[in-house]
């Protein structure tokens, strides 16, 4: 039954909020909120509100934060999944550009330039 499953798999189940996930990333990557927000191309006040839980980030905002944290594709996929969003899908033209930029360690501006060149919606 469900209760037994939860009890047996408690260590593997994700129960963290998005702000907790972001705080874990800050600690693990040894970055500051300000540095991540700037690198993600987010407005300062809005970025802080994402970190403190005032706003729940959309999928695109989490992807922007992934660029701010300089996450790998695998780390980005884990963040999106943990936050309840769809992972990057390699059969989606926009997601392919984003995946390529994450692999190449591009910044958010370079990624948006590549998205624009492919006539895809920007991360903004």
Residue pairs with C-beta under 8 A, 6 or more apart in sequence:
6 13
14 82
16 24
16 82
17 53
18 50
18 53
18 56
18 57
18 62
18 83
19 50
19 51
19 52
19 53
21 79
21 82
21 83
22 50
22 51
22 65
23 51
25 31
25 69
25 71
25 79
26 32
26 33
26 36
29 69
29 70
31 69
33 47
33 48
33 51
34 44
35 68
36 47
36 65
36 68
36 69
37 44
37 47
37 48
37 51
37 68
38 44
38 68
39 67
39 68
39 69
39 70
39 107
39 108
40 47
40 64
40 65
40 67
40 68
40 69
40 108
41 64
41 67
41 68
41 108
41 109
41 112
41 123
41 124
42 50
42 61
42 64
42 65
42 68
46 55
49 55
50 57
50 61
50 65
57 65
57 83
58 85
59 80
59 85
59 86
60 123
60 124
62 79
62 80
62 83
62 85
63 76
63 80
63 88
63 98
63 123
64 108
64 123
64 124
65 79
66 75
66 76
66 79
66 102
67 101
67 102
67 106
67 107
67 108
67 111
67 123
68 108
69 75
70 105
71 79
71 102
72 102
73 88
73 99
73 102
73 103
76 88
76 102
77 87
77 88
80 86
80 87
80 88
81 87
88 95
88 98
88 99
89 95
90 96
90 99
93 118
93 120
94 115
94 118
94 120
94 121
97 111
97 114
97 115
97 118
97 120
98 111
98 115
98 123
100 114
101 110
101 111
101 114
106 114
108 123
111 123
112 122
112 123
112 124
115 121
115 122
115 123
116 122
